[in-house]
Amino acid sequence: MKRLLPLFIFMSAALAACGSGSVTPVPVIQPGTISQPTVPAQGITGLKVAVGAAVLDAASGQGSGILSFSGAAGLGTQTLTVSVVSAPAGLTVQPGTPSSSAGSVGVALDLRASGAVTGGPLTLKVALGTQTQTLSVPLVVARSTDLPVVGGSTFKPATSTTCANGDVYLSAPVNAVMEQRTRLLRLNAASGTLDSFDLKLDLTEGVTSQLCTPSGELWLSIRSDAAQGSVIAHLHQDTGTVERFAVGATADTINNLTRTPDGRLWFMQYKHDRLGEFDPASGTVTTHAVTDNAENLTLGQDGDLYFSRFYTDPAVVRYDPASGSSTILSAGYTNHNLPRAIVQTQGAVWYVDAWTQQFLRIDPASGKPVVVSLPTGATPGELVAAPDGTIWVADAAAHVLYRVAPGSTDAVTVPLLGSSSDGPRALSVSASGTLWYESSGHLVNQQ
């Protein structure tokens, strides 16, 4: 019962995003804002510009973007002009006619490609009267693959993982129809085709998490009510067989399967509040007691493990897998904060607070959470970090992504491919930095 509160909070936030109300953010240790949804545009007095990325569909050669301007005296649809200074080779960019909405002026960008286009910024010039400003707009090139119909409906993944060879594996939610949750989908990078593996799960079983090792081995955590309880499983891709390993999680659920560079597999055990480790070489299972509903285990780019705890003294916990020592990074107050999705990159910890619907960064100097500004009404969810430090944040309510570039603390809004109104979900990122997500029955990859 103690895990019902986070679910209630998540559902309440989702309903609010759908129009049933709004969530009022609660301050987290008096956070300071380190970025703004709109930034002053130097060169035009008082002008603020909300810059989102432009997204190009590699298959159709078409794409779009949107800019929003506000704050400057004399700003209007007749006084503002936007022109193109430069764009990547093979790409034509046409700014649309300015339009007015809610005190701001918007300009849509129409993108047309002739041949292959590599990613790179668009450079634009904004003019208002005699004042001008140069503006850089990120360009995202995206591709999609249609997902198949399984069990009477399009396959909807809950998680994805990428392998070193480029293959992508997708698993369905544990409450999906049996035909979906007992099957693992694979996008074969070499052929570009989809195939699947029948995991031969029982009626009450489902995949809760998955990972791919550097050598390409696929490991799963499986929730089960069988005598062994929930297990760690190794999928042998050459034969399609599934080898199970009991970890002592009878009448319990394990999740967040995570691998450290020494080859050990780590997981969270829910009901008994344990951090578990499994050594595939020896078969040894070791568990460590953790307190206060630990979840959201992930490996930081610094080599340490990170997980969240909540209810009493909400925090992000840093765990050293070599020494077994823990460091507590406070994430707010009881009944006010609920740290969930976590990444560690750029020398800092970043996480989502599911209670306040905020995206935060723990400042390395002060050790305190600091709010990273997102657009009004944003509902941040999943987080992933690319090897170069790029952070991607999913907003499944607004159907957009937010991107934080390496070395930056500014979140840029990135529309979904085709301006989809579904997802994004099941985010993962490859070793080369390619982002994968599912939306409207399509598996999308972009950089």
C-alpha positions as CSV (number, residue, x, y, z in Angstrom):
1,M,0.0,0.0,0.0
2,K,2.9,2.4,0.7
3,R,3.6,2.8,-3.1
4,L,0.0,3.9,-3.9
5,L,0.7,7.5,-3.1
6,P,3.3,8.1,-5.9
7,L,0.8,6.5,-8.4
8,F,-2.0,8.7,-7.2
9,I,0.3,11.8,-7.5
10,F,1.3,10.8,-11.0
11,M,-2.3,10.2,-12.1
12,S,-3.4,13.5,-10.6
13,A,-0.6,15.3,-12.5
14,A,-1.6,13.6,-15.7
15,L,-5.3,14.6,-15.2
16,A,-4.3,18.1,-14.5
17,A,-2.3,18.2,-17.8
18,C,-5.4,17.1,-19.6
19,G,-7.4,20.1,-18.4
20,S,-8.9,19.0,-15.0
21,G,-6.8,21.5,-13.1
22,S,-3.2,22.6,-12.6
23,V,-0.4,21.6,-10.4
24,T,1.1,24.4,-8.3
25,P,4.9,23.9,-8.0
26,V,6.1,23.7,-4.4
27,P,9.5,25.3,-3.8
28,V,12.4,22.8,-3.2
29,I,14.8,24.2,-0.7
30,Q,14.3,27.7,-2.1
31,P,15.5,26.8,-5.6
32,G,17.1,29.3,-7.8
33,T,16.2,29.4,-11.5
34,I,19.1,28.6,-13.8
35,S,17.3,29.0,-17.1
36,Q,14.3,30.8,-18.4
37,P,11.6,29.6,-20.9
38,T,12.3,32.8,-22.8
39,V,15.7,34.6,-23.0
40,P,16.6,38.2,-23.8
41,A,17.6,38.6,-27.4
42,Q,20.6,40.9,-27.3
43,G,20.5,43.6,-29.9
44,I,16.7,44.2,-29.8
45,T,15.7,46.1,-26.7
46,G,13.3,44.2,-24.5
47,L,12.7,41.4,-27.0
48,K,12.4,37.8,-25.6
49,V,12.6,34.8,-27.9
50,A,11.4,31.3,-27.1
51,V,13.6,29.1,-29.3
52,G,12.5,25.5,-30.1
53,A,14.3,23.0,-32.3
54,A,13.3,22.5,-36.0
55,V,12.6,18.9,-36.8
56,L,13.2,17.4,-40.3
57,D,11.6,14.1,-41.4
58,A,14.4,12.4,-43.3
59,A,12.0,10.2,-45.2
60,S,9.7,12.9,-46.6
61,G,12.3,15.7,-46.6
62,Q,9.8,18.0,-44.9
63,G,9.9,19.6,-41.5
64,S,8.9,22.5,-39.3
65,G,9.8,24.7,-36.4
66,I,8.3,27.6,-34.4
67,L,9.6,30.7,-32.9
68,S,7.8,32.9,-30.4
69,F,8.7,36.6,-29.7
70,S,7.5,38.9,-26.9
71,G,8.4,41.8,-24.7
72,A,9.7,44.5,-27.1
73,A,8.1,47.8,-27.6
74,G,6.4,48.1,-31.0
75,L,6.4,44.3,-31.5
76,G,3.7,43.2,-33.9
77,T,2.9,41.1,-36.9
78,Q,3.6,44.0,-39.2
79,T,6.8,45.2,-37.6
80,L,8.7,41.9,-37.0
81,T,10.6,40.1,-39.9
82,V,12.6,36.9,-39.9
83,S,15.0,36.0,-42.6
84,V,17.5,33.1,-43.2
85,V,21.2,33.7,-42.9
86,S,22.4,30.2,-43.3
87,A,21.2,26.5,-43.2
88,P,22.9,23.1,-43.8
89,A,23.6,22.2,-47.4
90,G,20.5,20.8,-49.2
91,L,18.0,22.4,-46.8
92,T,15.7,25.3,-47.7
93,V,14.1,27.2,-44.8
94,Q,11.1,29.5,-45.3
95,P,9.9,31.7,-42.4
96,G,6.1,32.0,-42.4
97,T,4.0,35.1,-42.0
98,P,4.1,36.4,-38.3
99,S,0.9,35.6,-36.3
100,S,-0.3,37.0,-33.0
101,S,-1.4,35.0,-30.0
102,A,-1.7,35.8,-26.3
103,G,0.6,38.8,-26.3
104,S,3.3,37.2,-28.4
105,V,4.2,37.0,-32.1
106,G,4.9,33.6,-33.6
107,V,6.7,32.7,-36.7
108,A,6.5,29.2,-38.2
109,L,9.5,27.7,-40.1
110,D,8.9,25.5,-43.2
111,L,11.7,23.1,-44.0
112,R,12.3,21.3,-47.3
113,A,15.3,19.1,-48.0
114,S,16.7,18.0,-51.4
115,G,18.7,14.9,-50.6
116,A,20.4,13.9,-47.3
117,V,20.8,16.6,-44.7
118,T,23.0,16.4,-41.7
119,G,22.1,18.0,-38.4
120,G,23.3,21.5,-37.6
121,P,21.9,24.9,-36.5
122,L,19.9,27.3,-38.7
123,T,21.0,30.8,-38.5
124,L,18.3,33.4,-38.7
125,K,18.1,37.2,-38.6
126,V,15.3,38.9,-36.6
127,A,14.5,42.6,-37.4
128,L,12.3,45.0,-35.5
129,G,12.5,48.5,-36.9
130,T,16.1,49.4,-37.1
131,Q,17.3,46.8,-34.6
132,T,18.4,43.3,-35.6
133,Q,19.3,40.1,-33.8
134,T,21.0,36.9,-35.0
135,L,19.4,33.7,-33.8
136,S,20.6,30.1,-33.8
137,V,17.9,27.4,-34.1
138,P,18.9,23.7,-33.5
139,L,18.0,21.3,-36.3
140,V,17.0,17.7,-35.5
141,V,16.9,15.1,-38.3
142,A,14.5,12.2,-37.4
143,R,13.5,8.9,-38.9
144,S,10.7,6.5,-38.0
145,T,9.7,2.8,-38.2
146,D,6.1,1.6,-38.1
147,L,5.5,-0.8,-35.1
148,P,3.5,-3.9,-35.8
149,V,0.0,-4.9,-34.7
150,V,0.3,-7.5,-31.9
151,G,-2.7,-9.0,-30.1
152,G,-5.2,-6.8,-32.0
153,S,-3.5,-3.4,-31.5
154,T,-0.3,-1.6,-32.3
155,F,2.6,-2.6,-30.1
156,K,3.0,0.0,-27.3
157,P,6.4,-0.3,-25.5
158,A,7.0,0.8,-22.0
159,T,10.8,0.5,-22.2
160,S,13.5,0.4,-24.8
161,T,17.2,-0.4,-24.8
162,T,19.9,0.0,-27.4
163,C,22.8,-2.3,-28.1
164,A,26.3,-1.5,-29.3
165,N,25.5,-2.9,-32.8
166,G,22.6,-0.5,-33.1
167,D,19.8,-3.0,-32.4
168,V,16.9,-1.6,-30.4
169,Y,14.7,-3.8,-28.1
170,L,11.2,-2.9,-26.9
171,S,9.2,-4.4,-24.1
172,A,5.5,-3.8,-23.3
173,P,4.0,-2.8,-20.0
174,V,3.3,-5.6,-17.4
175,N,-0.4,-4.8,-17.8
176,A,-0.5,-5.0,-21.6
177,V,-2.4,-7.7,-23.4
178,M,-0.7,-11.1,-23.1
179,E,0.4,-11.2,-26.7
180,Q,2.4,-8.0,-26.2
181,R,3.8,-8.4,-22.7
182,T,5.1,-11.9,-23.4
183,R,7.0,-10.8,-26.5
184,L,10.2,-8.7,-27.0
185,L,10.4,-6.7,-30.2
186,R,13.8,-6.0,-31.9
187,L,14.6,-3.5,-34.6
188,N,17.5,-5.1,-36.4
189,A,20.0,-2.3,-37.3
190,A,21.6,-4.3,-40.1
191,S,18.4,-5.0,-42.0
192,G,16.2,-2.2,-40.7
193,T,13.5,-4.8,-40.1
194,L,11.5,-5.7,-37.0
195,D,11.4,-9.2,-35.5
196,S,10.4,-10.5,-32.0
197,F,11.2,-13.1,-29.3
198,D,8.6,-15.1,-27.5
199,L,9.6,-15.0,-23.9
200,K,7.2,-17.8,-23.0
201,L,6.0,-15.9,-19.9
202,D,3.1,-17.1,-17.7
203,L,-0.2,-15.3,-17.4
204,T,0.9,-13.2,-14.4
205,E,4.4,-12.4,-15.6
206,G,5.8,-9.4,-17.4
207,V,9.1,-7.6,-18.2
208,T,9.8,-4.7,-15.9
209,S,13.2,-3.6,-17.3
210,Q,15.9,-4.6,-19.7
211,L,19.5,-3.8,-20.6
212,C,22.1,-4.7,-23.3
213,T,25.7,-5.3,-22.3
214,P,28.6,-3.9,-24.4
215,S,29.1,-7.4,-25.9
216,G,25.4,-7.4,-27.0
217,E,23.9,-9.8,-24.3
218,L,20.4,-9.0,-23.4
219,W,19.2,-9.2,-19.7
220,L,15.7,-8.7,-18.3
221,S,14.0,-8.3,-15.0
222,I,10.7,-10.3,-14.9
223,R,7.9,-9.8,-12.4
224,S,6.5,-13.2,-11.5
225,D,4.2,-14.9,-8.9
226,A,5.8,-18.3,-9.5
227,A,7.7,-20.2,-6.8
228,Q,11.0,-18.5,-7.7
229,G,9.4,-15.1,-7.5
230,S,10.6,-12.3,-9.7
231,V,13.8,-13.2,-11.6
232,I,16.6,-11.9,-13.7
233,A,16.6,-13.5,-17.1
234,H,19.2,-13.8,-19.9
235,L,17.8,-13.9,-23.5
236,H,20.0,-15.9,-25.8
237,Q,19.3,-14.2,-29.1
238,D,20.8,-17.0,-31.2
239,T,18.4,-19.6,-29.9
240,G,15.6,-17.5,-28.5
241,T,15.8,-19.3,-25.2
242,V,15.3,-17.5,-21.8
243,E,17.5,-18.5,-18.9
244,R,16.2,-17.5,-15.5
245,F,18.1,-16.7,-12.3
246,A,16.3,-16.5,-8.9
247,V,17.3,-13.6,-6.8
248,G,15.2,-14.2,-3.7
249,A,12.4,-11.9,-4.7
250,T,9.4,-14.2,-3.9
251,A,6.1,-12.4,-3.7
252,D,7.9,-9.3,-4.7
253,T,8.8,-7.1,-7.7
254,I,12.2,-6.2,-9.1
255,N,12.9,-3.4,-11.5
256,N,15.5,-0.9,-12.8
257,L,18.0,-3.6,-14.0
258,T,21.4,-1.7,-14.3
259,R,24.9,-2.9,-15.2
260,T,28.1,-1.6,-13.7
261,P,31.4,-1.8,-15.7
262,D,32.6,-4.8,-13.7
263,G,29.7,-6.8,-15.1
264,R,27.5,-7.0,-12.0
265,L,23.8,-6.5,-12.6
266,W,21.9,-4.4,-10.0
267,F,18.2,-4.1,-9.3
268,M,15.7,-2.6,-6.9
269,Q,13.5,-5.0,-4.9
270,Y,10.3,-3.2,-3.9
271,K,8.4,-4.7,-1.0
272,H,11.4,-5.6,1.0
273,D,13.3,-2.3,0.2
274,R,16.5,-3.9,-1.1
275,L,19.2,-2.9,-3.5
276,G,20.3,-6.2,-5.2
277,E,23.4,-7.2,-7.1
278,F,23.8,-10.3,-9.3
279,D,27.1,-11.6,-10.6
280,P,26.4,-13.4,-13.9
281,A,29.9,-15.0,-13.8
282,S,29.3,-16.7,-10.4
283,G,25.6,-16.6,-10.0
284,T,26.0,-14.9,-6.6
285,V,23.2,-12.7,-5.4
286,T,23.8,-10.1,-2.7
287,T,21.2,-7.6,-1.4
288,H,21.6,-4.5,0.6
289,A,19.0,-2.9,2.8
290,V,17.7,0.5,1.7
291,T,15.1,2.7,3.3
292,D,12.0,4.5,2.4
293,N,10.8,3.1,-0.9
294,A,13.9,3.2,-3.1
295,E,13.2,3.3,-6.8
296,N,14.5,4.6,-10.2
297,L,18.0,3.0,-10.1
298,T,20.4,4.2,-12.7
299,L,24.1,4.2,-13.4
300,G,25.7,7.7,-13.5
301,Q,28.3,8.7,-16.0
302,D,30.7,9.0,-13.0
303,G,30.4,5.2,-12.4
304,D,28.3,5.5,-9.2
305,L,24.7,4.2,-8.9
306,Y,21.9,6.6,-8.1
307,F,18.3,5.9,-6.9
308,S,15.5,7.9,-5.3
309,R,13.7,7.6,-2.0
310,F,10.6,9.4,-0.9
311,Y,7.9,9.9,1.9
312,T,10.3,10.7,4.8
313,D,13.2,12.8,3.9
314,P,13.0,12.7,0.0
315,A,16.4,12.3,-1.5
316,V,18.5,11.1,-4.4
317,V,21.0,8.5,-3.0
318,R,24.4,8.1,-4.5
319,Y,25.8,4.6,-4.0
320,D,29.4,3.6,-4.6
321,P,29.3,0.0,-6.0
322,A,33.0,-0.5,-5.1
323,S,32.9,0.5,-1.4
324,G,29.2,0.1,-0.7
325,S,29.1,3.6,0.8
326,S,26.1,6.0,0.3
327,T,25.7,9.7,0.0
328,I,22.4,11.4,0.6
329,L,21.5,14.3,-1.7
330,S,18.4,16.0,-0.2
331,A,15.5,16.5,-2.6
332,G,13.1,18.4,-0.5
333,Y,10.5,17.8,2.2
334,T,8.1,15.1,3.2
335,N,4.7,15.4,1.6
336,H,6.1,18.1,-0.7
337,N,8.6,16.4,-3.0
338,L,8.8,13.1,-4.9
339,P,12.1,12.6,-6.8
340,R,11.7,10.1,-9.7
341,A,13.6,9.9,-13.0
342,I,17.3,10.5,-12.5
343,V,20.4,10.9,-14.7
344,Q,23.9,11.9,-13.7
345,T,25.9,13.7,-16.3
346,Q,27.8,17.0,-16.9
347,G,29.2,16.6,-13.3
348,A,25.7,16.9,-11.7
349,V,22.6,15.0,-10.8
350,W,19.4,15.9,-12.7
351,Y,16.0,14.5,-11.8
352,V,12.2,15.0,-12.1
353,D,10.0,15.8,-9.1
354,A,6.7,13.9,-9.7
355,W,4.9,15.9,-7.0
356,T,5.8,19.4,-8.1
357,Q,6.2,18.6,-11.8
358,Q,9.6,20.2,-11.9
359,F,12.9,19.3,-13.6
360,L,15.8,20.0,-11.2
361,R,19.6,19.9,-11.1
362,I,21.5,19.3,-7.8
363,D,24.0,22.1,-7.7
364,P,27.5,20.5,-7.1
365,A,28.7,23.5,-5.1
366,S,25.8,23.9,-2.6
367,G,24.3,20.4,-2.8
368,K,20.9,21.9,-3.2
369,P,18.3,21.3,-5.9
370,V,17.9,24.1,-8.4
371,V,14.9,24.3,-10.8
372,V,15.6,24.1,-14.5
373,S,12.8,26.2,-16.2
374,L,10.5,24.5,-18.6
375,P,7.5,26.1,-20.5
376,T,4.5,26.9,-18.4
377,G,2.4,23.7,-17.8
378,A,5.2,21.3,-18.6
379,T,4.9,17.8,-17.2
380,P,8.4,16.3,-17.3
381,G,8.6,12.5,-17.2
382,E,11.3,10.1,-18.5
383,L,15.0,11.2,-18.6
384,V,17.9,9.9,-20.6
385,A,21.4,11.2,-21.0
386,A,23.6,10.7,-24.1
387,P,27.4,9.9,-23.7
388,D,28.2,13.5,-24.6
389,G,26.1,14.9,-21.8
390,T,23.0,15.8,-23.8
391,I,19.9,15.3,-21.7
392,W,16.5,14.4,-23.1
393,V,13.3,14.9,-21.1
394,A,9.9,13.5,-22.2
395,D,6.7,15.4,-21.7
396,A,3.9,13.0,-22.6
397,A,1.2,15.5,-21.7
398,A,2.4,18.3,-24.0
399,H,3.8,15.7,-26.6
400,V,7.2,17.3,-26.8
401,L,10.8,16.6,-25.8
402,Y,13.1,19.0,-23.9
403,R,16.8,19.0,-24.8
404,V,19.6,20.2,-22.6
405,A,22.8,20.5,-24.6
406,P,26.2,19.5,-23.1
407,G,27.6,22.3,-20.9
408,S,24.2,24.1,-20.9
409,T,21.4,24.5,-18.3
410,D,18.9,25.7,-20.8
411,A,16.1,23.3,-21.9
412,V,15.1,23.7,-25.6
413,T,11.7,22.4,-26.7
414,V,11.8,19.8,-29.5
415,P,8.5,18.9,-31.2
416,L,7.8,15.2,-32.0
417,L,8.2,14.0,-35.5
418,G,5.2,15.0,-37.5
419,S,3.9,17.1,-34.6
420,S,2.5,13.8,-33.1
421,S,-0.1,14.1,-30.3
422,D,0.9,10.8,-28.7
423,G,3.9,10.1,-26.4
424,P,6.8,10.3,-26.3
425,R,7.5,7.1,-24.3
426,A,10.1,4.4,-23.9
427,L,13.1,6.7,-24.3
428,S,16.6,5.3,-24.7
429,V,19.9,6.6,-26.2
430,S,22.6,4.8,-28.1
431,A,26.3,4.9,-27.6
432,S,26.6,7.2,-30.6
433,G,24.1,9.6,-29.0
434,T,21.0,8.7,-31.1
435,L,17.7,9.2,-29.2
436,W,15.0,6.6,-29.6
437,Y,11.4,7.0,-28.6
438,E,7.9,5.7,-29.4
439,S,5.0,7.9,-30.6
440,S,1.8,7.2,-32.4
441,G,2.8,3.6,-33.2
442,H,6.2,4.7,-34.6
443,L,9.7,4.0,-33.3
444,V,11.5,7.3,-33.9
445,N,15.3,7.9,-33.9
446,Q,16.9,11.4,-34.0
447,Q,20.0,13.2,-33.1
